[in-house]
Amino acid sequence: MGLISRLKNAIFPKKGTSEGTRPAKQVPLPTLNDTAKASTDIQKEEKGTSERSTFDHDKECREIVKTWRQTGISLQVLTPKDVLYSGQESTERGAISLDHKAKSLNAGVWLSRHIMYASNYTDFSPYIAPHQVQSKGLFETTPHRNIEVILFAKGAPHPSGQPRYIDGVMADLYIAQQWPRLLAILCETNPEFRNVSGHLRESDKFTSEIWLHEPDELNVTRYLDVSHEEHADRVSRYGKGNLESELLAKAGLFPQNEVPAYTPPTTQDGAPSLPCEGTSPKP
């Protein structure tokens, strides 16, 4: 190689190499956004797993979908008349947006038809220590259009069909983060589910759990800051698991004769942080 060529390589290394000679390290394309991947990496390190995990996600997701088919699934439609509740918690002070968990963990949003079940979400996060929680909020929401979801059969096991953790990630969170892959596998043999946006589990004991992939499927109608108390405090006041407790909680937390204005939290530049809150429906 001539002197001029060597000087060019030294000053302007070839693209994809280090110092123009060593091939660049090949990194697999990420399947999660940067924030969620960082969160997942931390979880794996805490459990002593390697950052370069060889876990077979495709195989695992196919087993999960197989469990869904075996236990029974059907289509359910949520409409704008459905009132759904959710809870969020944060390590930062101030109002919380409905997509807080979706942004921080790439996790979508969990909701319930029952306010006291959703109340538990404000104090349930394996990724935030209780002393780190600075703010908590309860949300009353409605879908802004008809939304199709997967309905699991009553009495069916957890949608993951697995123990609490999968590859170092909580089963609920794993399903949320692997949702596009799971849906693609399901639609290989069940194309009727191609338009679903999440899943739903219900029981006869005032327990329902809804998960949606995109929080912007919802309009927030009311918000209540509950940073000053815990879910257990609300259980002490209203009870849980029966019609009376639901009626008392709704009257106490979101009185029908009081409709407080909801103002979405804003970013540093003053723009709303959540486009789904208070916006018009998708076309």
Secondary structure, DSSP 8 states (H G I E B T S, - for coil): --HHHHHHHHHS--TTEETTTEE-------SS-HHHHHHHHHHHHHTT--SS----HHHHHHHHHHHHHHH-EEEEEE-TT--EEEEEEESSSS---TTHHHHHHS--EEEBSSHHHHHGGGG--TTS-GGG--EEEEEEEEESS-EEEEEE-TT---TT-S-SEETTEEHHHHHHHTHHHHHHHHHHH-GGGTT--EEEEE-SSS-EEEEES-GGGEEEEEEEE-TTS-HHHHHHHH-SSSHHHHHHHHHHHS-TT--------B-TTS-BS-TTTT-----
